[in-house]
Amino acid sequence: THAARTRLYRYDLATGELTALPTAPGCVGSAEVRPDGTVEYSCSSAAEPPTVRALHPGGMDRVLITPAGDRPPGSVPVEDMWVDGPGGPVHALVARPAGATGPAPAVVSLHGGPHAADEDRFSAVRALWVDAGFTVVEINYRGSTGYGSVWRDAIEGRPGLTELEDVAAVVDTCVAEGIVDPERTVVEGWSWGGYLALLAAGTQPERWAGALAGVPVADYLTAYADEMEQLRAFDRALFGGSPDELPDLYREASPLTYVDEVRVPVLVLAGENDPRCPIRQIDNWLAAAEAAGKDVQVYRYDAGHGSLVVDERIRHDGTVERPLDL
């Protein structure tokens, strides 16, 4: 996996030689080898929904299986963008509606993790934004995987604000190149991406027309107190210590610290039984935002860190799309 793509290679046991296989564009999910040397693999791209394909020894590559049921419609391909950031080149993926010209309304979608990445694979959510007329910008900020361990670990000691420096560099480039309209650009994300979206609303208020934060860390000190012990250990590794040891650093990284600076409408989606981003710390941010007179809406659902119920997922998507009449 590198730079938003996952590829297949053949390894020769006798010589140690690696040979790239001519798989379909996008990302490979999994693969198996048949006795005759045929490689059967799953894959998708931003433009093409998942399929299972067969790559034969002679080089012929064909669709072997499509999932049962109605075939989902395709979407548009993503374009690669590399931007000089404060920590090195930042990779972004840009998906534009067909025929889009000039500065467009945009959704800057920030992945969770933080040790994960946006990739050239099919996303129904990305397709939803594109179908609604938005250019979608996905940013593999410092902390993302697929760019080496130095890039992945670069947020340690200063999480949150480090990633947003890379986000700012990409957004500024998109504006300068006439890709997005700065007056109609929204930041959104779920989990760590929701945290970054909420933090961006307070620390970069001039950049956004709105923010959508799904199951975010909103009050880091309370989140640490209420979250699972495994996540506390992760936070201690990420920050370099606990809130008792580094209270100022945790406050600096907390969206609650900047709630008074928020200027744009914010939509928060929260699970009532979320063990990862517990509800009390989200309620603290919402109460502070209400007290400060901010334009905030909240959608609560009776589940945890997301929902596996299809109808609920559809309601989430409809809830976040409706306010974005830009």
N, C-alpha and C positions, 0 to 999 in steps of 0.2 A: 504494500500500500504506500503510495507516494503522491503528494500533490493532488488529492481528491480523486484518484483513480486506483482501482485494484486490478492487477493484471496477473496472468498465469505464465509460469516458466516451466520448461522441462529441464530436469537435472539429470545429467548422465552420470550414473554411479561409477563407471569405469574411468572417465576422464575428468569429472568434476565440472564439466562445461554446462553453463546455463544458456538456454535458448528461449527467447520470448515466443509465446504462442500467439498466432493471429486471431485472438478472440474478438467478439463484437465490441463496439465502443461502449464506454461507461465503466461500470464496476462489476467484477465477478463476485458472486456470493459464496458458492462452494463448488467443488469439483470432484469427480471420481474418474478413474481410468478403467476402461474395459479391457478384456484380455487381448483384443486385436489392436490396442493402442488408441482407440477412439476416446476422446476426453469429453465427458458429458458435464456440463456446468450450468449454473444458474447465473443470470446477469440481468442488469437493467441499466438504463441511462436516464438522464433528465427528460429526454424526449420519448423514450420507449419504456412502457411498463414491463415488469419481470417476465422472463421466459426461461425455459430450460433448453439448451442448445447442445448439439453434438458436433465436435470438431474432429474430423476424420484424419487418419495419418496422411492422406494425400493432400490435405489442406482445405477440403470442402467443409464449410461451416453452415449448419442449417438449424432451424427451429425444430426441436424434438417434441416439446410439450408446452402448451399454454395452460395456465391455471383454469380450472373448471369455472363455468358460469360466464356471464357477459364479460367480454374483453373491455377493460377500461380504456377510455380514449387516451391517446398520446398527448404530449405537451410540446414545449419548445426546448431546443438544446440550450445548454449553458455556455457562456463565453468566459474564458479565463482572463483574469486581470491580476497583474502583479504591481504592487504599489510600494514605494520606498517608505518604510515606517521607522519609528525611532529605534526599534530593536532589530531592524533588518527587513528584507522584502516580505510583504504581506500578500498572501494569495487570496483572491476572492473569486466567486462565481456569480455571473450576472445572467439572469433570464429575463428577456424582454418579450412583451406581447408581439405577436406577428404584425409586421407593418409599423411598429412603433418608431416614431422619429422625434427628435428633439427632446428636451427635458420632460420626463414623465413622472407622474406620481409613483412613489417607490415605497417598498417595504424592505427595511434592513433587518434580515432575520438572523438572529444570533443563536448558535447551537448551544446545547447544554454540555454537561460533562463535569468540569471544563475540558477534561482530557478525552475529547472526541473530535469529530470533524464533519463539516459539510462536504458531500462528495457528489460526483457526477452519477447519481443513481436516481431512480424515479421517486418522486415525492408527490403524493396527492395534495398535500398542503401547498407546496410551491405551485403546483398546477392550478389550484384554486385561486391564489393571488393573481397569477398570470391571466387566467380567464376573466378575472374581475377588472383587468386593465392596468395592473400594477407591474412595474419592473421590480424584480426581486434581486436583492444583493445579499449574498451569503459570504461571511468573512471568517477565514480560518486564522483568527487572532493568535497571539502568543498563548501557549497553553494547549493548542490543538495538537492532535496526533497526525502523523503522516509527513512530518517535516524534520524529524530527528529529535533526539532527547533534549538537546539544548533549547530548542524552540518550545518543546512541551513543558520543560521545567522553568521557563523564564518568568513565570508569574509568581513563583515561590518568594515569599517575603513581601509581596505587594500585589495581592490578587485584586481583581475588579478594575481598578484604575489602570493597570497595565494593559489589559485587554482593550479597554476603551480608547487608549491612545492609538491602537491599531485601527479600531473602528473609525475614529475620527480621520485618520489618514486616508482610508479608503473612501469614506463619504466625501471628503474634500476633493478627491480626485474625480469621483463620479460627477460632482457638481461642476468642476472645472472643465470636464470633457463634455458637458451637456447631456449626460445620461439621465440624471435625476433632477427633479425640481426641488430645490431646497425648501420651498414653502409648502411642499406636499410630500414630505418624507417622514415615515413612521418607523420607529424601532420596536421590534417584538422578539419574544423568545419564551421558552419554557424551561423551568428548572434553573440551571445555571444561566441559561439564556434569558430567562425571566428576571433573574437577579440583575444581570447586566443591563437589561432594558430599563428596569426601575432605577438602577444607579445612573444610567445615562440621562434619564429624565431630570434628575437633580443636579448632575455635574456638567451636563452639556445641554442645558435647556434651550439654547439658541439654535441647535441643530435640528430639532424635531417638531413635527406638527402634531404628534401624538405618540403614546407609548402603550404597548400591550404586554403585560407581564403575567405569564402563566406559572403557577406554583413557585413563586420566587422566594429567595432569601430577601427579606425586607428589613428586618431588624436583627443584625448579626449576633449581638450579644444574647438576645432572647432565643434566637434560633439555636445557638450553641447550647444553651441551658436545656432546651426541650428535645433536641434531636437524638437519634440513636448514637450509641457509643462509638460504633464504627465510623460515623461521620464526624464525631468529635476528634477522633484520631486523625482522620483525613484533614480536618481544619488545622489541627496542631502542626501537621507536616507542612501544610500549605502556607500558614502564617509564620511558622517558626516557633510556636508556643501557644498557650491557651489565652483566653481573654483576661484571666487574672495576671498573666505575665506580660501581655501586650495589649492593654486596654485601648490605648490611643490608636494602634494599628487597626484593631477591629472596628473602632468607631469610624476611622477614615474610610474603611471599605464598606460601611453600612449605608444602604439607601436612606434609612431613617435620619441620618445625620443631615441630609440635604433636602428634606421634604419641603422646607420653606422656599427653596429655589425652583421648584417645579412650576413651569408656566403653561404646560399643555395638558389636554385631557389625557387621563390615564385609565385604562381598563385592567383590572386585576381579576384573574381566574384562580380560585383556590379550592383545594380539596379539604373537606372538614376533618378527614382522618389521615392526614398526610404525615408519615413518620420522618420524612426527609426534610421537608420544609413546613414545619408545624404551623397550625393555624394561628396560635396566639401571637407569634411574631408578625404575621401578616396583619392581624387585627390591630396591633400597635401602630403599624405604619398607616393603616386606613384611618384610625382615630386621629393621628397627628395631622394627616392630610385634610380631614374634615374640619378639624379645629383651625387649620390655616386657611380654610376657604378654597381649597383646590377642587378642580373639576375631576372627580374620581367616580368611577362605577365599579361595582364588584359583582362577579358571578360565582356563586358557591355551588358546589356539587357534593353529593354524599358518597365520596370515595376518597382515595388517597392521592398518591403522586401521579395523577392521570387516571384514566378510566379505560377498562377493557371492553366496555359496553359500546357497541357500534352507534346506537342512537345517541348516547351521551357524547361521543366523539364528534358526531355530526352537529349536535347542539353547540359544542365548543367552537367549531369552525364557523357556524352561522353567527354566533355571538361576537366573534372577533372581526368578522367581515362587515357586519352591518354598520358599525360606527364609522367605517373608513370611506365615507362618501367624499373623496377628495377631487 
